[in-house]
Amino acid sequence: MIRINGELIDPNLLEEAFARIKSEAEMRLQVSCCERDPEFMAKAEEEVIDSVLIAQEAESRYPTLPDEEVKARFEKTIKEFRKHGASWDMIEAQRDQLHNECEANLRMETFLDHVLAGKTDVTEEDLRTYYEEHQREFRSTAEVRVLHLMKSLEKHEDPVLLLEQMDELRENLLQGANFEEIAKHETEKESGEIDLGWIAFDRPSNPIESIMFTMRQDEVSPVVAYEHCYHLLKIAEIKPAVVKPFDDLRDDIAQRVEFQKRRNALREFATGLREGAIVEHVDFSGEDEDEQDAAPSAS
């Protein structure tokens, strides 16, 4: 567990940050990243420490807030809860918790308004620079329309002979034979489907897609072994990826740049807080339960 300036941090905060960071990486790379768990945990720990230090500093600078501001925020929150179907009994049961959360949120907003003043302004140059540096993120997804011929290894006793037969079919196709006509007679796909339609390039680690999206229009693939079958593919049509125009993305880019500036400013601020902070990794496995229970805990 982590203790920051005497405050014991809820381990769930670290686990939640770790799970989010790892999930984002795996979604981006489309592979399992278990071997990178120590790296993700280190990032999660840094993130949690920074957020706690900032929360502690906000509490230090604004220990009390004007009652009327807290009351207004609390009443607004209750209205939102009621709007979404919360009963008065439920609200009453959570009244103290809701009030504390409203006060904490208002404190943090007040604090951040002060810390971030003038540091999140976005200029036209900022927008243009971000657009140029992140064009890959603004590309449409490439698509191909694929013709397909398949032979199942499970239906043939001799995989070597089957591969030779597929190679002969490919040779005929390369010599100009009609792919659709041959595929109609030769495919062993149960549905008889030979036109796979438009396929978006969203699984770069898939071996079939990695071949599809490196082929040219009208090109016939080599024989591909995948999932107990041999495959031949032909690219019938291509929709290449294109970068969306800057003007269509302006609002989205502005939000991204503002978020990036905000994050960088908070990281810089937290770095300064770390210089005077006491961050400890504690293990209560050999300590008295009373000592653990007595330690303060962050929620």
Secondary structure, DSSP 8 states (H G I E B T S, - for coil): -EEETTEEE-HHHHHHHHHHHHHHHHHHHTS--GGGHHHHHHHHHHHHHHHHHHHHHHHHH-S---HHHHHHHHHHHHHHHHHTT--HHHHHHTHHHHHHHHHHHHHHHHHHHHHTTTTS---HHHHHHHHHHTGGGGB---EEEEEEEEEEGGG-S-HHHHHHHHHHHHHHHHTT--HHHHHHHH---TT---EEEEEE---TTSHHHHHHTTS-TT-B---EE-SSEEEEEEEEEEE---B--HHHHHHHHHHHHHHHHHHHHHHHHHHHHHTT--EEE---TTS-HHHHHHS-EE-
